[in-house]
Amino acid sequence: MSPTPAVAALDWGTTRLRAWLLDGTGKVLAERRGDDGLITAREKGFAKVLESHLAAMGAPDTLPVIICGMAGSRQGWIEAPYVTVPAPIGAILRGAARVEGSRRDIRIVPGLAQRLADAPDVMRGEETQLAGAGLPAKGRHLVCMPGTHSKWVAVEDGAVEGFGTWPTGELFSVLATHSILKHSLGEHPAPVAADSPFFRQWCERALGEGGDVTSKLFAIRAAGLLQDLQPADAAACLSGLLIGGEIASAKRRYGAIEAPVALIASGALATLYGAALRFAGLAFRSVDADEAVRAGLVEAARENGMIGGAS
């Protein structure tokens, strides 16, 4: 007999959607990925998009659904109000908002809000990865979640103490396509390898100067004109500079952390950030981002009574 799914879990982003059928232990029984993110779902209808993916995976009609990400934003399916930090991770998950009017039990995990006057910030989706990252229940821990808008999160004794956003991926995209640097990187910037000497050199430069990146940006253009810096190497320079600047800035903000940084990432970003953390002299442990979000969604389903406790 085929295993029976306990819950459907979705990470619903702005442009992309990932959906899984999971058993009670979090094992993946079926998976779907597509371009049915927030933007598309607003046009087609969230319920319609959800049911099409569930049907394709053979989900039972009454299977409960737990969702994280932009489906819970103000522009999403329903707004899952932000939970203000500091807040225990378990309490954050228990605040999942219910979608009314469905034959299914559908809940959306809330995002987090940092309401400091001098450091306002929000996140939506990453809080679920925190729950699935296997962070120790005691002690102070620092989490790095790279991406378009990288998040660094301080967690103490199982509660989110505070967090910060560094829009490193967005900066790379904007600078590569809408600044003078587009003439150095070319029309389609090459993928950056972590073992590139240019990536390391420019990352270490940013780290050594405390994250001062703006004064170095134009040097990439100048190196192309004066030193024949090639487009692929220019992309590595820019990536190393921005990632190094992010890490240097985060080190200043959060100070000394005894435990290794939890790096929640997948693919090329995991490799690049792992290399940069080593350049910075920071110990870290790697957590696969897909595994973390699935584990966090299962925990959210448990916290909301949608499935039973851990077996």
C-alpha positions as CSV (number, residue, x, y, z in Angstrom):
1,M,0.0,0.0,0.0
2,S,1.1,3.5,-0.7
3,P,1.9,5.7,2.3
4,T,-1.0,7.9,3.3
5,P,-0.2,11.7,3.3
6,A,-0.8,13.5,6.6
7,V,-0.6,17.1,5.3
8,A,0.1,19.1,2.2
9,A,2.8,21.7,2.7
10,L,3.4,24.8,0.5
11,D,6.0,27.4,0.3
12,W,4.2,30.1,-1.7
13,G,6.5,32.9,-2.9
14,T,6.0,35.9,-5.0
15,T,6.8,34.2,-8.3
16,R,7.3,30.5,-7.5
17,L,5.4,27.9,-5.6
18,R,6.7,24.6,-4.1
19,A,4.2,22.0,-2.8
20,W,4.7,18.6,-1.1
21,L,2.6,15.8,0.2
22,L,4.1,14.7,3.5
23,D,3.5,11.9,5.9
24,G,3.4,12.4,9.6
25,T,7.2,12.3,9.9
26,G,7.8,14.8,7.1
27,K,8.8,12.3,4.5
28,V,8.1,13.5,0.9
29,L,5.4,11.4,-0.8
30,A,4.9,13.8,-3.8
31,E,6.2,17.1,-5.0
32,R,5.2,20.0,-7.3
33,R,7.0,23.1,-8.3
34,G,5.8,25.9,-10.6
35,D,5.5,29.5,-11.6
36,D,2.2,29.9,-9.7
37,G,3.4,32.4,-7.2
38,L,1.6,35.3,-5.6
39,I,1.5,37.3,-8.9
40,T,-0.1,34.5,-10.9
41,A,-2.3,33.2,-8.1
42,R,-3.9,36.7,-7.6
43,E,-5.1,36.5,-11.2
44,K,-6.2,32.8,-11.3
45,G,-7.4,32.5,-7.7
46,F,-5.5,31.0,-4.8
47,A,-8.0,28.2,-4.2
48,K,-7.9,27.2,-7.9
49,V,-4.2,27.1,-8.1
50,L,-3.9,25.2,-4.8
51,E,-6.5,22.6,-5.8
52,S,-4.8,22.1,-9.2
53,H,-1.5,21.2,-7.6
54,L,-3.1,19.0,-5.0
55,A,-5.1,17.1,-7.6
56,A,-1.9,16.6,-9.7
57,M,-0.3,15.0,-6.6
58,G,-3.4,12.8,-5.8
59,A,-4.2,14.5,-2.5
60,P,-7.4,13.4,-0.7
61,D,-10.2,15.9,-0.8
62,T,-10.0,16.6,3.0
63,L,-6.2,16.6,3.4
64,P,-5.2,19.6,5.6
65,V,-2.9,22.2,4.1
66,I,-0.2,24.3,5.8
67,I,1.3,27.2,3.9
68,C,4.1,29.7,4.4
69,G,5.3,32.7,2.4
70,M,3.6,35.4,0.4
71,A,0.2,33.8,0.3
72,G,-0.2,35.3,3.8
73,S,0.8,38.8,2.8
74,R,-1.5,41.7,2.6
75,Q,-1.7,41.1,-1.2
76,G,-2.1,37.4,-0.8
77,W,-4.9,34.9,-0.2
78,I,-5.6,36.2,3.3
79,E,-3.3,38.3,5.5
80,A,-1.6,36.3,8.3
81,P,-0.7,39.2,10.6
82,Y,3.0,39.6,11.5
83,V,4.1,38.4,14.9
84,T,6.2,41.0,16.7
85,V,9.7,39.8,17.9
86,P,11.0,38.8,20.3
87,A,8.8,35.8,20.2
88,P,9.3,32.0,20.7
89,I,9.4,30.0,17.5
90,G,6.6,27.7,18.6
91,A,4.3,30.6,19.4
92,I,5.0,32.1,16.0
93,L,3.9,28.8,14.3
94,R,0.8,28.6,16.5
95,G,-0.4,31.9,15.1
96,A,-1.2,30.4,11.7
97,A,-4.3,32.1,10.1
98,R,-7.1,29.9,8.9
99,V,-8.6,30.2,5.4
100,E,-12.3,30.2,5.9
101,G,-14.9,28.7,3.5
102,S,-12.9,25.6,2.4
103,R,-13.7,22.0,2.9
104,R,-10.1,21.6,3.9
105,D,-8.3,22.9,7.0
106,I,-6.0,25.4,5.4
107,R,-3.6,27.5,7.6
108,I,-1.0,30.1,6.7
109,V,2.0,30.7,8.9
110,P,2.5,34.4,9.9
111,G,5.5,36.4,9.1
112,L,7.7,38.3,11.6
113,A,7.9,42.0,12.4
114,Q,10.7,43.9,14.1
115,R,9.2,47.1,15.2
116,L,12.3,49.0,16.4
117,A,12.2,52.7,15.6
118,D,15.8,52.6,14.2
119,A,15.6,49.1,12.6
120,P,12.2,48.2,11.3
121,D,12.1,45.0,9.4
122,V,9.8,42.2,8.3
123,M,10.1,38.6,7.0
124,R,7.6,36.2,5.6
125,G,8.5,32.6,4.8
126,E,11.9,32.4,6.4
127,E,10.4,32.0,9.9
128,T,9.3,28.5,8.8
129,Q,12.9,27.6,7.8
130,L,14.0,28.7,11.3
131,A,11.5,26.2,12.8
132,G,12.9,23.4,10.7
133,A,16.6,24.2,11.1
134,G,17.3,22.1,14.1
135,L,18.4,24.9,16.3
136,P,19.3,23.9,19.9
137,A,16.6,24.8,22.4
138,K,19.1,26.6,24.7
139,G,21.8,29.2,24.0
140,R,22.2,32.1,21.6
141,H,22.5,31.2,17.9
142,L,22.9,33.2,14.7
143,V,21.2,32.1,11.4
144,C,22.1,33.2,7.9
145,M,19.5,32.7,5.1
146,P,20.9,34.0,1.8
147,G,18.7,35.1,-1.0
148,T,17.3,38.1,-2.9
149,H,16.8,39.6,0.5
150,S,19.2,37.8,2.8
151,K,18.1,37.4,6.5
152,W,20.3,37.2,9.5
153,V,18.4,36.1,12.6
154,A,19.5,36.0,16.3
155,V,17.7,33.2,18.2
156,E,18.1,32.8,22.0
157,D,16.6,30.0,24.0
158,G,14.3,29.0,21.2
159,A,12.9,32.6,20.6
160,V,13.6,35.0,17.8
161,E,15.4,37.9,19.4
162,G,15.8,40.0,16.3
163,F,16.8,40.0,12.7
164,G,18.1,42.1,9.8
165,T,17.7,42.1,6.0
166,W,20.5,42.6,3.5
167,P,19.1,42.8,-0.1
168,T,22.3,41.4,-1.5
169,G,20.8,39.4,-4.3
170,E,18.6,42.3,-5.4
171,L,21.6,44.7,-5.3
172,F,23.6,42.3,-7.6
173,S,20.7,42.2,-10.0
174,V,20.2,45.9,-10.1
175,L,23.8,46.8,-10.4
176,A,24.4,44.2,-13.1
177,T,21.5,45.3,-15.2
178,H,20.8,49.0,-14.4
179,S,24.2,50.5,-13.6
180,I,27.4,51.3,-15.3
181,L,28.6,47.9,-14.2
182,K,26.4,46.2,-16.9
183,H,29.1,47.1,-19.4
184,S,31.6,45.1,-17.3
185,L,29.5,42.1,-16.5
186,G,27.9,41.7,-19.9
187,E,24.2,41.2,-20.9
188,H,23.9,37.9,-19.1
189,P,26.2,37.7,-16.1
190,A,28.0,34.4,-15.8
191,P,27.4,32.1,-12.8
192,V,29.9,32.7,-10.0
193,A,32.1,29.9,-8.7
194,A,33.1,29.9,-5.1
195,D,36.7,28.9,-6.1
196,S,37.1,31.9,-8.3
197,P,40.2,33.9,-7.2
198,F,38.3,37.1,-8.0
199,F,35.4,36.1,-5.8
200,R,37.8,35.4,-2.9
201,Q,39.9,38.5,-3.4
202,W,36.9,40.9,-3.5
203,C,35.1,39.1,-0.7
204,E,38.2,39.4,1.5
205,R,38.6,43.0,0.5
206,A,35.1,43.8,1.8
207,L,35.6,41.8,4.9
208,G,38.9,43.4,5.7
209,E,37.4,46.9,5.3
210,G,34.4,46.3,7.5
211,G,31.9,46.0,4.6
212,D,32.7,49.2,2.8
213,V,31.4,48.3,-0.7
214,T,30.2,51.5,-2.3
215,S,33.6,52.9,-2.6
216,K,34.8,49.8,-4.4
217,L,32.0,49.3,-6.9
218,F,33.4,51.6,-9.6
219,A,36.7,49.9,-9.4
220,I,35.2,46.9,-11.1
221,R,34.4,49.1,-14.1
222,A,37.8,50.6,-14.0
223,A,39.5,47.2,-13.8
224,G,37.7,46.3,-17.0
225,L,39.0,49.4,-18.8
226,L,42.5,49.4,-17.4
227,Q,43.3,45.8,-16.5
228,D,41.3,43.8,-19.1
229,L,39.0,42.3,-16.4
230,Q,36.8,39.9,-18.2
231,P,33.0,39.8,-17.7
232,A,32.9,36.5,-15.9
233,D,35.6,37.7,-13.5
234,A,33.8,41.0,-13.1
235,A,30.7,39.1,-12.0
236,A,32.8,37.2,-9.4
237,C,34.2,40.5,-8.2
238,L,30.8,42.0,-7.7
239,S,29.4,38.9,-6.0
240,G,32.4,38.6,-3.6
241,L,32.2,42.3,-2.8
242,L,28.5,42.2,-1.9
243,I,28.5,39.0,0.0
244,G,31.6,40.0,1.9
245,G,30.1,43.3,2.7
246,E,26.9,41.6,4.0
247,I,28.9,39.3,6.3
248,A,31.1,42.1,7.6
249,S,28.0,44.1,8.4
250,A,26.3,41.2,10.1
251,K,29.4,40.6,12.2
252,R,29.3,44.2,13.4
253,R,25.6,44.0,14.3
254,Y,25.5,40.7,16.1
255,G,29.0,40.6,17.7
256,A,30.6,37.4,18.9
257,I,28.5,34.2,18.7
258,E,30.0,31.1,20.3
259,A,28.0,28.6,18.4
260,P,28.5,28.0,14.6
261,V,26.4,30.1,12.3
262,A,23.5,28.1,10.9
263,L,23.6,28.6,7.1
264,I,20.2,27.8,5.6
265,A,20.7,27.6,1.9
266,S,20.7,25.4,-1.1
267,G,22.6,25.1,-4.4
268,A,25.0,27.8,-5.6
269,L,24.2,30.2,-2.8
270,A,25.1,27.6,-0.2
271,T,28.4,27.1,-1.8
272,L,29.2,30.8,-2.2
273,Y,28.1,31.8,1.4
274,G,29.9,28.8,2.8
275,A,33.2,29.9,1.2
276,A,32.6,33.6,2.3
277,L,32.0,32.5,5.9
278,R,35.2,30.6,5.9
279,F,37.0,33.6,4.5
280,A,35.5,35.6,7.4
281,G,36.8,33.0,9.9
282,L,33.3,32.0,11.0
283,A,32.4,28.5,11.8
284,F,29.1,27.3,10.4
285,R,26.9,24.3,9.8
286,S,24.9,23.9,6.6
287,V,21.2,23.3,6.6
288,D,19.4,22.5,3.3
289,A,16.8,25.2,2.7
290,D,14.2,22.8,1.2
291,E,14.6,20.4,4.1
292,A,14.3,23.2,6.6
293,V,11.1,24.6,5.2
294,R,9.4,21.2,4.9
295,A,10.4,20.4,8.5
296,G,9.2,23.8,9.7
297,L,5.8,23.3,7.9
298,V,5.3,19.9,9.5
299,E,6.1,21.5,12.9
300,A,3.6,24.3,12.2
301,A,0.9,21.7,11.3
302,R,1.6,19.9,14.6
303,E,1.5,23.2,16.6
304,N,-1.9,23.9,15.1
305,G,-3.3,20.5,15.8
306,M,-3.6,19.6,12.1
307,I,-1.6,16.4,12.5
308,G,-0.5,14.4,15.5
309,G,2.8,14.7,17.4
310,A,6.1,13.4,16.3
311,S,6.2,9.6,16.0
